Amino acid sequence: MGFDRAAVLDGGLPAWTAAALPVEAAAPEYGGPRGTFTARPRPGLLVDAETVAAALSDPAAAVLDARTRERFEGTAPEPRPGLRGGHMPGAVSLPFGELQRPGGLMRPAGELRAAFEAAAGGRERLRFSCGSGVTACVLALGAELAGYRDLAVYDGSWSEWGLPSAQRPVATGPGAGLRSAEDDRPHLQAL
């Protein structure tokens, strides 16, 4: 929304409390001056299904899926009723937990870069998906820390793409590495 002075607490509240840092039970009270904020949305940081579909066939782009490999492959049930199992044909599995060290801290930038290079095959235009657009943001943060700049999150993610009524193609199976839609054809589910 155009607010550049933002920060992410590495490891979140669990890392904070594990470090024995202070916490308060009551909501904080702020007595300082009130400011104004004018939202300035940045088109392209959040993308829709059509943009993701185009990225899946774009040789300069990679669509990375932050869900577990089992959900990506369609071997584990979807937690949201009514969604088809599997992944977008041509998408690549990169579970968000692989970018984190034990305790939820992000891996060092060099390790993050290696993970993205392995998953994206050297492509620099990265689009991220997950179940509902939340853990896709972990991938986006990791990619930013790794030095990537052409990034976008598909906030509809699998909650939108996986709907039977969406009539979008779905593939099952490993899908390891970048693959074309033709590579996924034997696994495509009927719409």
SULFENWO-V465190 format. One line per field, one symbol per residue. psi: psi as a letter, one per 30 degrees, with the letter a starting at -180 (. if undefined). Layout:
psi=???
This chain:
psi=ggjfillkjjfaeeeeefghlklkelkkkkgalkalkjkikjkfeklleeeeeeefgjfflkjkkflleeeefgfkkkfjkfkllalkkflkkikefffllkfgkklleeeeeeeeeeefhfkfjkkklbeggefefeeeeeeeffgkfikkkjfeaffeefkeffhkkklllegklklleeffeffklk.
